[in-house]
């Protein structure tokens, strides 16, 4: 099972990434992060996953094996670099 963390919980995450992970038998969504903490809390409760207070906290969690970066395009590079640096 691959533990997935979703960073950026807007429309693209909700209509494409999350549903596709839910359909994959080897993927399990384990956490969410977004600058909108109310949205993170809501999705965490809905999908029984952890709501993180920061992207760095999500990246540092050993239960997260892979991340789906669904933030605004300008944020992709720094988030991807942070995720790679976290392992």
C-alpha positions as CSV (number, residue, x, y, z in Angstrom):
1,X,0.0,0.0,0.0
2,X,1.3,3.4,-0.9
3,X,0.5,6.2,1.5
4,X,-0.5,9.4,-0.3
5,X,-0.4,13.0,0.9
6,X,-2.3,15.6,-1.0
7,X,-0.9,19.2,-0.9
8,X,-3.4,21.7,-2.2
9,X,-7.0,20.7,-1.6
10,X,-8.8,22.8,-4.2
11,X,-10.9,21.8,-7.2
12,X,-8.4,19.8,-9.1
13,X,-7.6,17.7,-6.0
14,X,-11.3,17.2,-5.2
15,X,-12.5,16.3,-8.7
16,X,-9.5,14.4,-10.1
17,X,-6.7,13.4,-7.8
18,X,-8.6,12.3,-4.7
19,X,-11.2,10.3,-6.6
20,X,-8.5,8.6,-8.7
21,X,-6.5,7.6,-5.6
22,X,-9.6,6.3,-4.0
23,X,-10.2,4.0,-6.9
24,X,-6.7,2.6,-6.9
25,X,-6.4,-0.6,-4.9
26,X,-2.7,0.1,-3.9
27,X,-3.2,3.7,-2.8
28,X,-4.4,5.1,0.5
29,X,-4.8,8.8,1.1
30,X,-3.2,9.4,4.5
31,X,-3.1,13.2,4.7
32,X,-3.9,16.6,3.4
33,X,-2.4,20.1,3.6
34,X,-3.7,23.4,2.2
35,X,-3.3,27.0,3.3
36,X,-7.1,26.8,3.9
37,X,-7.1,24.9,7.2
38,X,-10.9,24.6,7.2
39,X,-10.7,22.7,3.9
40,X,-7.9,20.5,5.2
41,X,-10.0,19.6,8.3
42,X,-13.1,18.9,6.2
43,X,-11.3,16.6,3.8
44,X,-9.4,14.9,6.6
45,X,-12.6,14.1,8.3
46,X,-14.4,13.1,5.1
47,X,-11.6,10.7,4.0
48,X,-10.4,9.6,7.5
49,X,-6.9,11.1,6.9
50,X,-4.7,13.4,8.9
51,X,-5.0,17.1,8.4
52,X,-1.5,18.7,8.5
53,X,-0.8,22.3,9.6
54,X,2.1,22.6,7.1
55,X,3.4,21.0,4.0
56,X,6.7,20.3,5.8
57,X,4.9,18.3,8.5
58,X,3.2,16.2,5.8
59,X,6.5,15.7,3.9
60,X,8.2,14.6,7.2
61,X,5.6,12.0,8.1
62,X,7.0,8.5,7.5
63,X,3.5,7.3,6.7
64,X,3.5,9.4,3.5
65,X,5.2,7.6,0.7
66,X,4.2,9.9,-2.2
67,X,2.7,13.3,-2.6
68,X,0.3,14.8,-5.0
69,X,0.9,18.5,-5.4
70,X,-2.3,20.1,-6.4
71,X,-1.4,23.7,-5.3
72,X,-1.3,26.6,-7.7
73,X,1.2,26.2,-10.6
74,X,3.6,28.9,-9.2
75,X,3.9,26.8,-6.0
76,X,4.7,23.5,-7.6
77,X,8.5,23.8,-7.8
78,X,9.1,24.9,-4.2
79,X,6.7,22.2,-2.9
80,X,8.2,19.5,-5.1
81,X,11.8,20.5,-4.0
82,X,10.7,20.4,-0.3
83,X,9.1,17.0,-0.8
84,X,12.2,15.6,-2.4
85,X,14.5,17.1,0.3
86,X,12.2,15.4,2.9
87,X,12.7,12.1,1.2
